[in-house]
Amino acid sequence: MSAPAIQSRTEAHQLRVVRVDPQDRTAVTASVDLLNAAQRIDDPGDHPAIPELVAGWLEFGWDLEPDERYLAYAAHCDEPVGILDVALPTRDNRHLIWGNIVVHPGHRRHGHGSELLAGLVRRAETEHRDTLWLGTGEDDLGARTFLEHHGFHYASHDARRRQVLADVDQDAVARLHAQASEAAEDYVLERLVPPVPDEVLEQLVEVTAAINDAPMGDLTFEDEVFDLARLQDIETARVGRGDRIYRIAARHRRTGVIGGHTLVGLHPLDPTHAHQGDTAVHRDHRGHRLGLLLKIEMMRWLAEAEPQITEITTWNHADNRYMIDVNEAIGYRLSRVFAAYERSLSDRS
Ligand SMILES: CC(C)(COP(=O)(O)OP(=O)(O)OC[C@H]1O[C@@H](n2cnc3c(N)ncnc32)[C@H](O)[C@@H]1OP(=O)(O)O)[C@@H](O)C(=O)NCCC(=O)NCCS
């Protein structure tokens, strides 16, 4: 599928930009090959992407609103030279367009990144969206220079941490579990796997929205809106992508209210590597060590249900001290920090 709004107007370069259809495995694989070539140079601590998993994300996204992906071809070159991903939130934050630009390491400093960025800006104008977000490694001074050159300012930072299970001090974790269980004696923990009934999803709406309390730095961002329909779509997207999902909810014994939850997923094609999803404790239920307890209970459940897992990846805002302290206490260690940049189209100065 072609994408007129992204196509270049630049006489000098004229990239041909083609949207990736998730069903077109050749195109998906071409995008993954490019991303993995870049990852080996830019982010060697990351895992290479897997085409089948990427196809699932491009078809279903996180909540049935997948990103658009475009491959960029230069004249006289059969292989793509770059990728542009575009996310256009519709349920909230409709002022925002969120991009990702990666130029193949062998084709940098030829203006391709600038041309893709110009396409993203035109798309934002077409969609009447004022705020653009792009990100890069905090230590990637070249990409940061590129973004600043194009009028973006540093607005926030996120940290990637990994828990390597073989390195975890299980005795320390057991001691923390005992302390947290005592502090959270008013709560009972429930293990949930899809399909989660609608009445339980409804009870999870408020605690899911508690993720809005996490810091966002200086990014221009509204609270995300959660309702039953969105939680149903998130579940449908997970099933569509083929993920195996584990969620633990902490229910207050006296009121029956779910005060906290945590979620981990993994894909059968990458079974040793799990991904931490949201962990959130509603503000009415803080101070009972629920965050720590939920995460340790999840470690115990995964040890039974998915004993082949060797590593879990988690992401936090780099200033989210409470969550980071919990993660560090159970053995997560910093992998890399990423910078988030923002540009407002109404700020033409
Ligand atoms: C950042 C990235 C997209 C730039 O792509 P590119 O095609 O090389 O960028 P351009 O050729 O359009 O560069 C435009 C200008 O940005 C600046 N710039 C780009 N890369 C730079 C670098 N490594 N060091 C210093 N300045 C740089 C320069 O001013 C450059 O102009 P010049 O070449 O005339 O000096 C590319 O390096 C990349 O894919 N990096 C990894 C992925 C990433 O971090 N993406 C996030 C940024 S959106």
The ligand as a Tripos MOL2 file, in Angstrom:
@<TRIPOS>MOLECULE
LIG
   48    50     1     0     0
SMALL
NO_CHARGES

@<TRIPOS>ATOM
      1 C1         19.4600    9.4180   13.5890 C.3       1 LIG1
      2 C2         19.3640    8.8720   12.1620 C.3       1 LIG1
      3 C3         17.8980    8.5830   11.8550 C.3       1 LIG1
      4 C4         19.8940    9.9310   11.1990 C.3       1 LIG1
      5 O1         19.7120    9.4710    9.8550 O.3       1 LIG1
      6 P1         20.6130   10.0550    8.6360 P.3       1 LIG1
      7 O2         19.9860    9.6250    7.3770 O.co2     1 LIG1
      8 O3         22.0220    9.6730    8.8710 O.co2     1 LIG1
      9 O4         20.4210   11.6130    8.8950 O.3       1 LIG1
     10 P2         20.7020   12.8120    7.8510 P.3       1 LIG1
     11 O5         21.6970   12.3870    6.8350 O.co2     1 LIG1
     12 O6         19.3900   13.2930    7.3490 O.co2     1 LIG1
     13 O7         21.3610   13.8960    8.8480 O.3       1 LIG1
     14 C5         20.9110   15.2350    8.8970 C.3       1 LIG1
     15 C6         21.7750   16.0170    9.8550 C.3       1 LIG1
     16 O8         21.6100   15.5250   11.1970 O.3       1 LIG1
     17 C7         22.8830   15.5890   11.8850 C.3       1 LIG1
     18 N1         23.3730   14.2360   12.1380 N.ar      1 LIG1
     19 C8         22.8550   13.0730   11.6910 C.ar      1 LIG1
     20 N2         23.5660   12.0360   12.1730 N.ar      1 LIG1
     21 C9         24.5710   12.5480   12.9000 C.ar      1 LIG1
     22 C10        25.6450   11.9770   13.6340 C.ar      1 LIG1
     23 N3         25.8160   10.6290   13.7160 N.pl3     1 LIG1
     24 N4         26.4850   12.7920   14.2900 N.ar      1 LIG1
     25 C11        26.3320   14.1250   14.2300 C.ar      1 LIG1
     26 N5         25.3250   14.7390   13.5310 N.ar      1 LIG1
     27 C12        24.4590   13.9490   12.8860 C.ar      1 LIG1
     28 C13        23.8320   16.3130   10.9390 C.3       1 LIG1
     29 O9         23.6720   17.7060   11.1540 O.3       1 LIG1
     30 C14        23.2660   15.9340    9.5880 C.3       1 LIG1
     31 O10        23.5950   16.8230    8.5780 O.3       1 LIG1
     32 P3         25.0210   16.6460    7.7970 P.3       1 LIG1
     33 O11        25.1740   15.2000    7.4400 O.co2     1 LIG1
     34 O12        24.8690   17.5440    6.6040 O.co2     1 LIG1
     35 O13        26.0710   17.0910    8.7620 O.co2     1 LIG1
     36 C15        20.2330    7.5950   12.0180 C.3       1 LIG1
     37 O14        21.5250    7.8470   12.5300 O.3       1 LIG1
     38 C16        19.6810    6.3960   12.7200 C.2       1 LIG1
     39 O15        18.9080    5.6530   12.1240 O.2       1 LIG1
     40 N6         20.0730    6.2050   14.0110 N.am      1 LIG1
     41 C17        19.6150    5.0700   14.7910 C.3       1 LIG1
     42 C18        18.1360    5.1260   15.0600 C.3       1 LIG1
     43 C19        17.7620    6.2900   15.9300 C.2       1 LIG1
     44 O16        18.3230    6.5740   16.9640 O.2       1 LIG1
     45 N7         16.7100    6.9580   15.5160 N.am      1 LIG1
     46 C20        16.1660    8.0070   16.3400 C.3       1 LIG1
     47 C21        16.2850    9.3440   15.7380 C.3       1 LIG1
     48 S1         14.7390    9.6440   14.9780 S.3       1 LIG1
@<TRIPOS>BOND
     1     1     2 1
     2     2     3 1
     3     2     4 1
     4     2    36 1
     5     4     5 1
     6     5     6 1
     7     6     7 2
     8     6     8 1
     9     6     9 1
    10     9    10 1
    11    10    11 2
    12    10    12 1
    13    10    13 1
    14    13    14 1
    15    14    15 1
    16    15    16 1
    17    15    30 1
    18    16    17 1
    19    17    18 1
    20    17    28 1
    21    18    19 ar
    22    18    27 ar
    23    19    20 ar
    24    20    21 ar
    25    21    22 ar
    26    21    27 ar
    27    22    23 1
    28    22    24 ar
    29    24    25 ar
    30    25    26 ar
    31    26    27 ar
    32    28    29 1
    33    28    30 1
    34    30    31 1
    35    31    32 1
    36    32    33 2
    37    32    34 1
    38    32    35 1
    39    36    37 1
    40    36    38 1
    41    38    39 2
    42    38    40 1
    43    40    41 1
    44    41    42 1
    45    42    43 1
    46    43    44 2
    47    43    45 1
    48    45    46 1
    49    46    47 1
    50    47    48 1
@<TRIPOS>SUBSTRUCTURE
     1 LIG1         1 GROUP 0 **** ****
